[in-house]
């Protein structure tokens, strides 16, 4: 399953967390008890969501808590991958950005 949407003007970190929340919500809609391996090229989000790095920014903390509330914590694992291995996500982003109207 793939999904993409515009979120407006936002920082890269807000966009990454928003994408995480949307992805987890899409999984929950299919199976609320699913076990999920989240692969992201955002080292920051992976480390923060794995509990290895503190979340200092209040906006990021709010989004992280929202992501944690989507599925049971023990059902979600996070793995960092190099950006080169995440080209499909970049392609989806470009497709959405190219389709917007100004």
MMTF fields as JSON, N, C-alpha, C and O atoms, coordinates in Angstrom:
{
  "mmtfVersion": "1.0.0",
  "mmtfProducer": "UNKNOWN",
  "numBonds": 407,
  "numAtoms": 408,
  "numGroups": 102,
  "numChains": 1,
  "numModels": 1,
  "chainsPerModel": [1],
  "groupsPerChain": [102],
  "chainIdList": ["A"],
  "bondAtomList": [4, 2, 8, 6, 12, 10, 16, 14, 20, 18, 24, 22, 28, 26, 32, 30, 36, 34, 40, 38, 44, 42, 48, 46, 52, 50, 56, 54, 60, 58, 64, 62, 68, 66, 72, 70, 76, 74, 80, 78, 84, 82, 88, 86, 92, 90, 96, 94, 100, 98, 104, 102, 108, 106, 112, 110, 116, 114, 120, 118, 124, 122, 128, 126, 132, 130, 136, 134, 140, 138, 144, 142, 148, 146, 152, 150, 156, 154, 160, 158, 164, 162, 168, 166, 172, 170, 176, 174, 180, 178, 184, 182, 188, 186, 192, 190, 196, 194, 200, 198, 204, 202, 208, 206, 212, 210, 216, 214, 220, 218, 224, 222, 228, 226, 232, 230, 236, 234, 240, 238, 244, 242, 248, 246, 252, 250, 256, 254, 260, 258, 264, 262, 268, 266, 272, 270, 276, 274, 280, 278, 284, 282, 288, 286, 292, 290, 296, 294, 300, 298, 304, 302, 308, 306, 312, 310, 316, 314, 320, 318, 324, 322, 328, 326, 332, 330, 336, 334, 340, 338, 344, 342, 348, 346, 352, 350, 356, 354, 360, 358, 364, 362, 368, 366, 372, 370, 376, 374, 380, 378, 384, 382, 388, 386, 392, 390, 396, 394, 400, 398, 404, 402],
  "bondOrderList": [1, 1, 1, 1, 1, 1, 1, 1, 1, 1, 1, 1, 1, 1, 1, 1, 1, 1, 1, 1, 1, 1, 1, 1, 1, 1, 1, 1, 1, 1, 1, 1, 1, 1, 1, 1, 1, 1, 1, 1, 1, 1, 1, 1, 1, 1, 1, 1, 1, 1, 1, 1, 1, 1, 1, 1, 1, 1, 1, 1, 1, 1, 1, 1, 1, 1, 1, 1, 1, 1, 1, 1, 1, 1, 1, 1, 1, 1, 1, 1, 1, 1, 1, 1, 1, 1, 1, 1, 1, 1, 1, 1, 1, 1, 1, 1, 1, 1, 1, 1, 1],
  "groupList": [{"groupName": "UNK", "atomNameList": ["N", "CA", "C", "O"], "elementList": ["N", "C", "C", "O"], "formalChargeList": [0, 0, 0, 0], "bondAtomList": [1, 0, 2, 1, 3, 2], "bondOrderList": [1, 1, 2], "singleLetterCode": "X", "chemCompType": "L-PEPTIDE LINKING"}],
  "groupTypeList": [0, 0, 0, 0, 0, 0, 0, 0, 0, 0, 0, 0, 0, 0, 0, 0, 0, 0, 0, 0, 0, 0, 0, 0, 0, 0, 0, 0, 0, 0, 0, 0, 0, 0, 0, 0, 0, 0, 0, 0, 0, 0, 0, 0, 0, 0, 0, 0, 0, 0, 0, 0, 0, 0, 0, 0, 0, 0, 0, 0, 0, 0, 0, 0, 0, 0, 0, 0, 0, 0, 0, 0, 0, 0, 0, 0, 0, 0, 0, 0, 0, 0, 0, 0, 0, 0, 0, 0, 0, 0, 0, 0, 0, 0, 0, 0, 0, 0, 0, 0, 0, 0],
  "groupIdList": [1, 2, 3, 4, 5, 6, 7, 8, 9, 10, 11, 12, 13, 14, 15, 16, 17, 18, 19, 20, 21, 22, 23, 24, 25, 26, 27, 28, 29, 30, 31, 32, 33, 34, 35, 36, 37, 38, 39, 40, 41, 42, 43, 44, 45, 46, 47, 48, 49, 50, 51, 52, 53, 54, 55, 56, 57, 58, 59, 60, 61, 62, 63, 64, 65, 66, 67, 68, 69, 70, 71, 72, 73, 74, 75, 76, 77, 78, 79, 80, 81, 82, 83, 84, 85, 86, 87, 88, 89, 90, 91, 92, 93, 94, 95, 96, 97, 98, 99, 100, 101, 102],
  "secStructList": [7, 7, 7, 7, 7, 7, 7, 7, 1, 7, 7, 2, 2, 2, 2, 2, 2, 2, 2, 2, 2, 2, 2, 2, 2, 2, 2, 2, 2, 2, 7, 6, 6, 7, 7, 3, 3, 3, 3, 3, 1, 7, 2, 2, 2, 2, 2, 2, 2, 6, 6, 1, 1, 7, 7, 7, 1, 2, 2, 2, 2, 2, 2, 2, 2, 2, 2, 2, 2, 2, 1, 7, 4, 4, 4, 3, 3, 3, 3, 3, 7, 7, 4, 4, 4, 4, 2, 2, 2, 2, 2, 2, 2, 2, 2, 2, 2, 2, 2, 7, 7, 7],
  "xCoordList": [0.844, 0.0, 0.892, 1.919, 0.496, 1.188, 0.162, -0.969, 0.575, -0.282, 0.606, 1.747, 0.078, 0.817, -0.184, -1.263, 0.182, -0.686, 0.126, 1.186, -0.37, 0.257, -0.086, -1.212, 0.883, 0.606, 0.789, 0.636, 1.113, 1.333, 2.79, 3.661, 3.042, 4.406, 4.759, 4.08, 5.839, 6.266, 7.753, 8.327, 8.369, 9.778, 9.918, 8.945, 11.114, 11.381, 11.02, 10.455, 11.343, 11.044, 9.542, 9.07, 8.796, 7.337, 6.784, 5.89, 7.312, 6.857, 7.153, 6.315, 8.324, 8.681, 7.781, 7.302, 7.553, 6.661, 5.222, 4.522, 4.783, 3.423, 3.255, 2.217, 4.276, 4.248, 4.212, 3.514, 4.96, 4.95, 3.554, 3.043, 2.948, 1.596, 0.618, -0.174, 0.671, -0.243, -0.031, -0.996, 1.218, 1.503, 0.997, 0.404, 1.226, 0.746, -0.779, -1.368, -1.418, -2.885, -3.421, -4.454, -2.728, -3.136, -3.013, -3.872, -1.955, -1.783, -2.893, -3.49, -3.163, -4.205, -5.561, -6.341, -5.84, -7.113, -7.222, -8.32, -6.097, -6.09, -6.115, -6.825, -5.318, -5.204, -4.72, -3.525, -5.611, -5.234, -4.238, -3.652, -4.045, -3.099, -1.835, -1.062, -1.623, -0.48, 0.847, 0.963, 1.828, 3.208, 3.887, 3.799, 4.567, 5.063, 6.56, 7.052, 7.274, 8.656, 8.654, 8.424, 8.913, 8.953, 10.389, 11.308, 10.577, 11.894, 11.87, 11.08, 12.737, 12.768, 14.199, 15.135, 14.355, 15.688, 15.95, 16.967, 15.044, 15.233, 15.837, 15.138, 17.129, 17.812, 17.187, 17.022, 16.844, 16.25, 14.962, 14.82, 14.032, 12.748, 12.946, 12.344, 13.772, 14.004, 14.578, 14.104, 15.579, 16.207, 15.268, 15.221, 14.515, 13.577, 12.439, 12.083, 11.866, 10.744, 11.191, 10.389, 12.463, 13.0, 13.355, 13.667, 13.309, 13.595, 15.064, 15.433, 15.914, 17.347, 17.781, 18.812, 17.005, 17.293, 16.106, 14.955, 16.393, 15.333, 14.66, 15.266, 13.411, 12.658, 12.529, 11.704, 13.335, 13.387, 12.36, 11.824, 12.088, 11.196, 9.745, 9.322, 8.968, 7.58, 6.697, 5.876, 6.856, 6.048, 6.371, 5.478, 7.652, 8.061, 7.561, 7.163, 7.585, 7.103, 5.616, 5.181, 4.848, 3.414, 3.174, 2.342, 3.909, 3.76, 4.232, 3.626, 5.296, 5.792, 4.763, 4.549, 4.136, 3.108, 1.906, 1.298, 1.575, 0.48, 0.823, -0.025, 2.061, 2.494, 2.471, 2.065, 2.904, 2.927, 1.525, 1.337, 0.555, -0.816, -1.569, -2.651, -1.017, -1.733, -1.821, -2.902, -0.709, -0.64, 0.024, 0.736, -0.196, 0.505, 2.015, 2.582, 2.656, 4.092, 4.928, 5.871, 4.575, 5.355, 5.173, 5.897, 4.227, 3.973, 4.719, 4.613, 5.474, 6.152, 7.65, 8.088, 8.422, 9.88, 10.352, 9.732, 11.438, 11.95, 13.34, 14.17, 13.579, 14.878, 15.269, 14.489, 16.475, 16.995, 17.536, 18.204, 17.233, 17.792, 18.385, 17.9, 19.426, 19.986, 18.97, 18.111, 19.075, 18.128, 18.103, 17.055, 19.24, 19.312, 18.402, 17.976, 18.104, 17.215, 15.754, 14.888, 15.486, 14.129, 13.642, 12.884, 14.076, 13.757, 12.268, 11.778, 11.535, 10.095, 9.362, 8.435, 9.774, 9.153, 9.423, 8.528, 10.646, 10.959, 10.133, 9.683, 9.935, 9.131, 7.68, 7.072, 7.125, 5.755, 5.665, 4.721, 6.645, 6.667, 6.686, 5.906, 7.567, 7.659, 6.372, 5.968, 5.726, 4.471, 3.402, 2.674, 3.311, 2.326, 2.662, 1.777, 3.934, 4.318, 4.095, 3.679, 4.361, 4.165, 2.687, 2.356, 1.801, 0.375, -0.366, -1.531, 0.275, -0.416, -0.663, 0.051, -1.682, -1.983, -1.611, -1.775, -1.116, -0.68, -1.602, -1.406],
  "yCoordList": [-1.167, 0.0, 1.233, 1.269, 2.227, 3.506, 4.617, 4.516, 5.676, 6.842, 8.072, 8.002, 9.18, 10.438, 11.578, 11.469, 12.671, 13.848, 15.075, 14.978, 16.225, 17.492, 17.842, 17.623, 18.385, 18.816, 20.32, 20.856, 21.0, 22.435, 22.732, 21.88, 23.921, 24.33, 23.79, 24.07, 23.01, 22.393, 22.105, 22.004, 21.972, 21.588, 20.132, 19.378, 19.761, 18.387, 17.415, 16.351, 17.777, 16.887, 16.723, 15.618, 17.807, 17.72, 16.841, 16.026, 17.008, 16.193, 14.711, 13.859, 14.399, 13.002, 12.389, 11.266, 13.114, 12.607, 12.494, 11.535, 13.47, 13.41, 12.202, 11.542, 11.917, 10.727, 9.447, 8.498, 9.418, 8.256, 8.036, 6.916, 9.089, 8.98, 8.481, 7.577, 9.064, 8.651, 7.189, 6.458, 6.76, 5.371, 4.414, 3.384, 4.749, 3.893, 3.854, 2.81, 4.992, 5.011, 4.151, 3.498, 4.144, 3.3, 1.819, 1.014, 1.468, 0.079, -0.288, -1.36, 0.612, 0.338, 0.107, -0.73, 0.848, 0.677, -0.727, -1.272, -1.302, -2.659, -3.719, -4.719, -3.486, -4.477, -3.787, -3.52, -3.492, -2.778, -3.529, -2.933, -4.812, -5.601, -5.953, -6.81, -5.301, -5.615, -5.386, -4.514, -6.179, -5.96, -5.278, -5.751, -4.168, -3.308, -3.052, -2.793, -3.13, -2.691, -1.42, -1.459, -0.294, 1.007, 1.232, 1.274, 1.375, 1.674, 3.112, 3.464, 3.94, 5.359, 5.807, 5.267, 6.81, 7.367, 8.554, 9.236, 8.794, 9.842, 9.234, 8.612, 9.417, 8.908, 9.518, 8.839, 10.795, 11.481, 10.795, 10.46, 10.586, 9.99, 8.557, 8.164, 7.782, 6.394, 6.334, 5.553, 7.136, 7.11, 7.638, 7.096, 8.703, 9.236, 8.26, 8.035, 7.682, 6.761, 5.448, 4.765, 5.096, 3.891, 4.142, 3.207, 5.404, 5.749, 5.947, 6.056, 5.996, 6.156, 7.615, 7.929, 8.514, 9.947, 10.676, 10.294, 11.724, 12.546, 13.377, 13.725, 13.677, 14.554, 15.897, 16.05, 16.854, 18.134, 19.143, 19.934, 19.119, 20.113, 19.766, 18.634, 20.721, 20.437, 19.928, 19.035, 20.487, 20.029, 18.583, 17.798, 18.243, 16.863, 15.91, 14.781, 16.367, 15.541, 15.228, 14.101, 16.229, 16.035, 15.025, 14.128, 15.17, 14.242, 12.834, 11.846, 12.742, 11.427, 10.73, 9.525, 11.471, 10.872, 10.429, 9.395, 11.208, 10.83, 9.525, 8.642, 9.41, 8.176, 6.987, 5.891, 7.198, 6.104, 5.628, 4.479, 6.506, 6.154, 5.394, 4.865, 5.333, 4.706, 3.199, 2.624, 2.559, 1.102, 0.788, 1.632, -0.405, -0.765, -0.612, -1.055, 0.012, 0.312, -0.924, -0.862, -2.032, -3.264, -3.872, -4.797, -3.368, -3.89, -3.134, -3.474, -2.11, -1.287, -1.257, -0.955, -1.578, -1.519, -0.538, -0.418, 0.155, 1.164, 0.783, 0.295, 1.012, 0.711, 1.856, 2.264, 2.369, 3.397, 2.739, 1.706, 3.36, 2.906, 4.107, 5.226, 3.891, 5.008, 5.571, 4.848, 6.844, 7.497, 6.823, 6.76, 6.326, 5.658, 4.435, 4.029, 3.851, 2.684, 3.071, 2.207, 4.366, 4.848, 5.674, 6.63, 5.305, 6.1, 6.098, 7.063, 5.053, 5.024, 6.117, 6.739, 6.345, 7.418, 8.776, 9.618, 8.993, 10.245, 10.395, 11.494, 9.297, 9.343, 9.721, 10.504, 9.167, 9.521, 10.997, 11.685, 11.473, 12.887, 13.767, 14.712, 13.457, 14.264, 14.22, 15.225, 13.062, 12.931, 13.851, 14.524, 13.877, 14.724, 16.196, 17.003, 16.551, 17.947, 18.413, 19.55, 17.564, 17.935, 18.09, 18.812, 17.433, 17.469, 18.62, 18.866, 19.311, 20.394, 21.579, 21.814, 22.308, 23.518, 24.726, 24.728, 25.732, 26.935, 28.094, 29.197],
  "zCoordList": [0.0, 0.0, 0.0, 0.677, -0.755, -0.794, -0.624, -1.1, 0.062, 0.179, 0.254, 0.711, -0.191, -0.157, -0.163, -0.745, 0.488, 0.504, 0.848, 1.467, 0.447, 0.799, 2.239, 2.685, 2.964, 4.332, 4.482, 5.579, 3.398, 3.466, 3.775, 3.599, 4.225, 4.541, 5.92, 6.908, 5.966, 7.228, 7.159, 6.075, 8.316, 8.344, 7.895, 7.879, 7.539, 7.143, 8.271, 8.018, 9.499, 10.631, 10.837, 11.102, 10.718, 10.838, 9.714, 9.943, 8.51, 7.381, 7.622, 7.326, 8.149, 8.4, 9.469, 9.311, 10.542, 11.596, 11.088, 11.413, 10.294, 9.749, 8.838, 8.857, 8.044, 7.19, 8.003, 7.646, 9.091, 9.985, 10.555, 10.539, 11.053, 11.623, 10.566, 10.83, 9.374, 8.297, 7.928, 7.709, 7.859, 7.527, 8.585, 8.265, 9.846, 10.936, 10.98, 11.26, 10.703, 10.668, 9.528, 9.679, 8.387, 7.259, 7.63, 7.27, 8.343, 8.792, 9.773, 9.676, 10.716, 11.708, 11.047, 11.502, 9.974, 9.267, 8.667, 8.553, 8.29, 7.74, 8.829, 8.723, 9.897, 10.977, 12.249, 12.377, 13.188, 14.406, 15.298, 16.202, 15.055, 15.852, 15.069, 15.496, 13.933, 13.066, 13.786, 14.647, 13.417, 13.817, 12.647, 11.514, 12.909, 11.84, 11.991, 13.089, 10.869, 10.801, 9.961, 8.752, 10.619, 9.942, 9.487, 10.306, 8.188, 7.632, 7.143, 6.267, 7.712, 7.359, 7.134, 7.723, 6.266, 6.067, 6.997, 6.867, 7.918, 8.926, 10.181, 10.98, 10.346, 11.542, 12.798, 13.811, 12.721, 13.865, 14.32, 15.496, 13.401, 13.762, 14.258, 15.257, 13.578, 13.986, 15.396, 16.222, 15.678, 17.007, 18.089, 19.194, 17.768, 18.759, 19.029, 20.186, 17.987, 18.166, 18.812, 19.448, 18.652, 19.291, 20.749, 21.487, 21.163, 22.549, 22.856, 24.025, 21.843, 22.072, 22.13, 22.725, 21.516, 21.544, 22.16, 21.95, 22.919, 23.497, 22.409, 21.396, 22.649, 21.747, 22.461, 23.362, 22.06, 22.757, 22.241, 23.017, 20.944, 20.352, 20.679, 20.446, 21.217, 21.61, 20.466, 20.675, 19.262, 18.129, 17.766, 17.448, 17.818, 17.512, 18.598, 18.309, 19.826, 20.937, 20.767, 21.001, 20.362, 20.124, 19.008, 19.145, 17.898, 16.781, 17.156, 16.742, 17.926, 18.36, 19.246, 19.119, 20.129, 20.983, 20.145, 20.419, 19.139, 18.25, 17.523, 17.394, 17.053, 16.372, 17.321, 16.936, 18.559, 19.543, 19.909, 20.307, 19.776, 20.147, 19.052, 19.307, 17.847, 16.732, 16.896, 16.766, 17.178, 17.345, 18.682, 19.226, 19.216, 20.454, 20.284, 19.285, 21.257, 21.187, 20.869, 20.08, 21.486, 21.298, 19.904, 19.536, 19.138, 17.788, 16.7, 15.522, 17.086, 16.081, 16.361, 17.472, 15.33, 15.397, 14.325, 13.269, 14.602, 13.685, 13.198, 13.964, 11.914, 11.319, 10.396, 9.535, 10.579, 9.692, 8.43, 8.486, 7.285, 6.017, 5.297, 5.462, 4.503, 3.737, 2.751, 2.248, 2.488, 1.58, 0.209, -0.433, -0.235, -1.545, -1.607, -2.689, -0.45, -0.397, -0.211, -0.077, -0.202, 0.028, -1.164, -0.997, -2.35, -3.536, -3.861, -4.446, -3.503, -3.788, -3.006, -3.525, -1.773, -0.982, -1.627, -1.692, -2.101, -2.783, -4.055, -4.379, -4.773, -6.003, -5.691, -6.421, -4.607, -4.207, -3.845, -4.233, -3.104, -2.727, -3.973, -4.084, -4.895, -6.113, -6.917, -7.502, -6.95, -7.679, -7.075, -7.806, -5.755, -5.085, -5.279, -5.565, -5.126, -5.293, -6.728, -6.947, -7.694, -9.101, -9.452, -10.392, -8.725, -9.053, -8.373, -8.684, -7.471, -6.757, -7.661, -8.636, -7.312, -8.062, -7.22, -6.0, -7.879, -7.152, -7.469, -6.957]
}
